[in-house]
C-alpha cells in the first residue's frame, strides 16, 4: 500500500474538479459571466498547477513553494504574451497552446493569478493534512 494513497486519491479528485470547472467558466453564460469568462478560469488554472506540482512534491516546504513558483511562472507566461514571435503565435493558435500560453496580455490577470495561488496554497494545506493524518 503506497505511503500516501488517500492523499493521491484526493489530489486526483481535486484535479478532476478543477479542470472541468475551469472549462465551464470559459463558457458560462449566467450572472457575472463576463468575470467568470475572463478571470474565473485564471483562478482554476493556478489551482490546477498547484495540485499538479503537489502530485510530485509533497513536503511541507513544497506546500509553500509550489504556489510561489506557479505564480512566478504564470506571470512570466503572461508577459510572454507581449512577445509575438512566429513560433509562439503558431503554438498559441492551437487549442493546447492557447490553454497553456494564453493569447492576450491583460494586467488584470495578475490579481486573479495571485488569488488562484492563495486558494491553491489553502487547498495544498488541506491535502498535506490528509497525508500526515494517514501516518498517525
C-alpha positions, 0 to 999 in steps of 0.5 A: 500500500503506497505511503500516501494513497488517500492523499493521491486519491484526493489530489486526483479528485481535486484535479478532476474538479478543477479542470472541468470547472475551469472549462465551464467558466470559459463558457458560462453564460449566467450572472457575472459571466463576463468575470467568470469568462475572463478571470474565473478560469485564471483562478482554476488554472493556478489551482490546477498547477498547484495540485499538479506540482503537489502530485510530485512534491509533497513536503511541507516546504513544497506546500509553500513553494509550489504556489510561489513558483506557479505564480512566478511562472504564470506571470512570466507566461503572461508577459510572454504574451507581449512577445509575438514571435512566429513560433509562439503565435503558431503554438498559441493558435492551437487549442493546447497552446492557447490553454497553456500560453494564453493569447492576450496580455491583460494586467488584470490577470495578475490579481486573479493569478495571485488569488488562484495561488492563495486558494491553491496554497489553502487547498495544498494545506488541506491535502498535506493534512490528509497525508500526515493524518494517514501516518498517525 
